[in-house]
Amino acid sequence: MKNQCTWRDVKGFRRFLVSLIVVINVIPLVAQTPLNETDVYNRLISRKTQEGYTEGTPWDNSHTYKNTVYFDNVPPGYYTGGGCFGFMMDMMEYASYSDYPIRIIEGTYDNLPVIRVGDGVRLYNDGHSVVVLEVNGTEVTVAEANYNGTVHWGRTIDLSEEFNGFNWVATFWPEVSNTIVTGITDNVNDSPTGDLQIYSLNGVLVKRISQTGLSVKAVLQELPKGFYIVKEATKTYKVYNGE
């Protein structure tokens, strides 16, 4: 059984823009923490045993959260999420070390964007938010709050099913490069460190490599010719495997 939790509020944004123009040129650049899906997953799942986030903890729309990073182009502190939405914001920012802005990518159940671990997903025709723990094709395993009024871990949802009412995905992962690598010998790290994933363009996970030292080029050559999205720890790019 689902709870509607649609509270999203943007406050003081216009006032902020005036001061932003004044100070933006003096804000120092801060190095972002490198991300990989294994680390993001471990950070998310660590909260399963943290007080306030354990299975069955009461959670309703009285639980609110203010953004600490840019969320959908709204500056930190000016976007308030309630209930399941606030839980989603909280978890996403925790998973990404609060180092990355969050953007929203629209979609439909039959035109899904690429979904990654740590993403927030809006379901049930703008009625409920969840956080992605695992991805298996179009199915995701999630953590969520205000689900029957509590925190819940481990539900599996098929985003391609129309009745689940997919609306959009919120993500902190860097955008896929528009540069298409025309040959898999170009710009491909043949000895990746950490997790590496290869997706089809419609977001289906085709191959996952967790150990180091394997040749990405060799793995790609085993796949049918075509376009793929390659995700490494620090970059994401399109590859045309035509060799």
C-alpha positions as CSV (number, residue, x, y, z in Angstrom):
1,M,0.0,0.0,0.0
2,K,1.4,3.4,-1.0
3,N,1.2,6.8,0.7
4,Q,1.0,10.0,-1.3
5,C,3.9,12.3,-0.5
6,T,4.1,15.2,-2.9
7,W,5.4,18.0,-0.7
8,R,8.1,20.0,-2.5
9,D,8.6,23.6,-1.6
10,V,11.0,26.2,-3.0
11,K,11.6,29.2,-0.7
12,G,13.6,32.5,-1.1
13,F,15.0,31.5,-4.5
14,R,14.6,34.9,-6.1
15,R,16.2,36.7,-3.1
16,F,19.1,34.3,-3.3
17,L,19.8,35.1,-6.9
18,V,20.7,38.7,-6.0
19,S,23.3,37.6,-3.5
20,L,24.5,34.8,-5.8
21,I,25.5,37.2,-8.5
22,V,27.6,39.1,-6.0
23,V,29.5,36.2,-4.6
24,I,29.7,33.6,-7.3
25,N,33.0,34.8,-8.7
26,V,34.7,34.5,-5.3
27,I,33.6,31.0,-4.4
28,P,36.6,28.6,-4.5
29,L,36.5,25.5,-6.6
30,V,36.1,22.3,-4.4
31,A,37.3,19.0,-5.7
32,Q,34.5,16.4,-5.9
33,T,34.8,13.0,-4.3
34,P,35.2,10.4,-7.0
35,L,32.1,8.2,-7.3
36,N,31.7,4.5,-8.1
37,E,28.5,2.4,-7.8
38,T,30.0,0.0,-5.2
39,D,30.9,2.9,-2.9
40,V,27.5,4.6,-3.4
41,Y,25.7,1.3,-2.7
42,N,27.8,0.7,0.5
43,R,27.0,4.2,1.8
44,L,23.3,3.7,1.1
45,I,23.1,0.2,2.7
46,S,25.0,1.4,5.8
47,R,22.0,3.5,6.7
48,K,19.9,0.3,7.0
49,T,21.3,-0.1,10.5
50,Q,21.5,3.6,11.4
51,E,19.0,5.0,13.9
52,G,16.2,6.8,12.1
53,Y,16.6,4.8,8.9
54,T,16.0,1.2,10.0
55,E,13.2,-1.0,8.7
56,G,9.8,0.0,10.1
57,T,10.9,3.4,11.5
58,P,7.8,5.7,11.5
59,W,8.1,8.3,8.7
60,D,5.4,10.5,7.3
61,N,5.0,13.9,5.7
62,S,6.1,15.6,8.9
63,H,9.6,14.5,8.1
64,T,11.2,17.2,6.0
65,Y,14.6,17.8,4.5
66,K,16.3,20.8,2.9
67,N,18.7,20.4,0.0
68,T,22.4,20.8,0.8
69,V,23.4,20.7,-2.9
70,Y,21.8,22.2,-6.0
71,F,18.6,20.2,-6.6
72,D,16.9,20.7,-10.0
73,N,18.8,24.0,-10.3
74,V,17.6,25.3,-6.9
75,P,20.5,26.4,-4.6
76,P,21.2,24.7,-1.3
77,G,18.8,25.4,1.5
78,Y,15.9,26.6,-0.8
79,Y,14.2,23.3,-1.6
80,T,12.2,21.4,1.0
81,G,11.1,17.9,0.5
82,G,8.5,16.2,2.8
83,G,7.9,12.5,3.5
84,C,9.2,10.1,0.9
85,F,10.6,13.0,-1.2
86,G,12.6,14.3,1.8
87,F,13.9,10.7,2.4
88,M,15.0,10.5,-1.2
89,M,16.9,13.8,-1.1
90,D,18.5,12.9,2.2
91,M,19.7,9.5,1.0
92,M,20.9,10.7,-2.4
93,E,23.0,13.5,-0.9
94,Y,24.5,11.1,1.7
95,A,25.3,8.6,-1.0
96,S,27.2,11.2,-3.1
97,Y,29.0,12.9,-0.2
98,S,26.9,16.0,-0.9
99,D,29.5,16.8,-3.5
100,Y,27.3,16.7,-6.7
101,P,24.3,18.7,-7.9
102,I,21.2,16.7,-8.5
103,R,19.3,17.0,-11.8
104,I,15.9,15.6,-12.9
105,I,15.5,13.6,-16.1
106,E,12.0,13.2,-17.4
107,G,10.8,9.9,-18.8
108,T,7.9,7.4,-19.2
109,Y,7.5,3.7,-18.4
110,D,8.2,2.9,-22.1
111,N,11.0,5.4,-22.5
112,L,13.2,5.0,-19.4
113,P,16.4,7.0,-18.9
114,V,19.5,5.1,-17.7
115,I,19.0,4.3,-14.0
116,R,21.9,3.9,-11.7
117,V,22.5,3.0,-8.0
118,G,21.8,6.0,-5.9
119,D,19.3,7.6,-8.2
120,G,16.0,8.8,-6.9
121,V,12.9,7.7,-8.8
122,R,9.4,9.3,-8.8
123,L,6.5,6.9,-9.3
124,Y,2.8,6.5,-9.2
125,N,2.1,9.5,-11.3
126,D,4.0,11.9,-9.1
127,G,2.8,10.2,-5.9
128,H,5.9,8.5,-4.4
129,S,9.7,8.7,-4.3
130,V,12.2,5.9,-3.9
131,V,16.0,5.5,-3.9
132,V,17.7,2.9,-6.1
133,L,19.9,0.3,-4.4
134,E,20.3,-2.2,-7.2
135,V,19.5,-2.3,-11.0
136,N,18.6,-5.3,-13.0
137,G,17.5,-4.3,-16.4
138,T,14.3,-2.3,-15.9
139,E,13.8,-3.6,-12.4
140,V,15.1,-1.7,-9.4
141,T,15.5,-2.7,-5.7
142,V,14.8,0.4,-3.6
143,A,14.8,2.0,-0.2
144,E,11.8,4.3,0.6
145,A,10.0,6.1,3.4
146,N,6.4,6.9,4.0
147,Y,5.6,3.5,2.6
148,N,2.7,2.5,4.9
149,G,4.0,5.3,7.1
150,T,7.4,3.7,7.7
151,V,10.9,3.3,6.2
152,H,11.1,0.2,4.0
153,W,14.1,-1.6,2.4
154,G,14.3,-4.1,-0.4
155,R,11.2,-3.7,-2.5
156,T,11.6,-4.6,-6.2
157,I,9.8,-2.5,-8.8
158,D,9.7,-2.9,-12.6
159,L,9.9,0.7,-13.9
160,S,8.7,-0.5,-17.4
161,E,5.3,-1.5,-16.0
162,E,2.7,1.1,-16.8
163,F,0.8,0.8,-13.5
164,N,4.0,1.8,-11.5
165,G,3.6,5.3,-13.1
166,F,7.2,6.3,-13.7
167,N,7.6,10.1,-13.9
168,W,11.3,10.9,-13.7
169,V,14.7,10.0,-12.3
170,A,16.8,12.4,-10.1
171,T,20.5,11.7,-10.4
172,F,23.8,13.1,-9.2
173,W,25.8,11.0,-11.7
174,P,27.7,13.1,-14.3
175,E,26.0,13.4,-17.6
176,V,26.9,11.0,-20.4
177,S,29.3,12.5,-22.7
178,N,27.8,13.5,-26.1
179,T,31.1,12.5,-27.6
180,I,30.8,9.2,-29.3
181,V,33.9,7.1,-29.3
182,T,34.0,5.8,-32.8
183,G,36.5,3.0,-32.1
184,I,36.7,1.0,-29.0
185,T,40.4,1.4,-29.0
186,D,39.9,5.2,-28.3
187,N,39.6,6.6,-24.8
188,V,38.8,3.2,-23.3
189,N,40.5,2.3,-20.0
190,D,41.8,-1.2,-20.5
191,S,42.7,-1.7,-16.9
192,P,39.8,-0.1,-14.9
193,T,39.9,0.3,-11.2
194,G,36.8,-0.6,-9.2
195,D,33.4,-1.1,-10.8
196,L,32.8,-0.8,-14.5
197,Q,29.4,-1.3,-16.3
198,I,28.4,-1.5,-19.9
199,Y,24.8,-0.6,-20.8
200,S,22.7,-0.6,-24.0
201,L,21.4,2.8,-25.0
202,N,18.0,2.0,-23.5
203,G,19.6,1.5,-20.1
204,V,19.7,-2.3,-19.9
205,L,22.9,-3.6,-18.1
206,V,24.8,-5.7,-20.6
207,K,28.0,-6.4,-18.8
208,R,29.5,-5.7,-15.4
209,I,33.2,-5.9,-14.4
210,S,34.1,-5.6,-10.8
211,Q,37.7,-6.8,-10.8
212,T,40.7,-4.8,-12.0
213,G,43.1,-5.6,-14.8
214,L,40.6,-6.9,-17.4
215,S,40.6,-5.5,-20.9
216,V,37.5,-3.4,-21.5
217,K,38.2,-3.6,-25.2
218,A,38.2,-7.3,-25.2
219,V,34.9,-7.4,-23.3
220,L,33.3,-5.0,-25.8
221,Q,34.6,-7.1,-28.7
222,E,32.5,-10.0,-27.4
223,L,29.3,-8.0,-27.7
224,P,27.2,-7.4,-30.8
225,K,28.1,-4.4,-32.9
226,G,26.3,-1.2,-31.9
227,F,26.3,1.7,-29.4
228,Y,26.9,1.2,-25.7
229,I,27.2,3.4,-22.7
230,V,30.4,2.6,-20.7
231,K,30.5,3.8,-17.1
232,E,33.7,3.9,-15.2
233,A,34.5,5.3,-11.8
234,T,35.2,8.8,-13.0
235,K,33.7,9.0,-16.5
236,T,30.8,7.9,-18.6
237,Y,30.8,7.8,-22.4
238,K,29.2,6.3,-25.5
239,V,31.1,3.7,-27.5
240,Y,30.4,2.4,-31.0
241,N,31.5,-1.1,-31.1
242,G,32.0,-1.7,-34.8
243,E,35.2,-3.7,-34.8
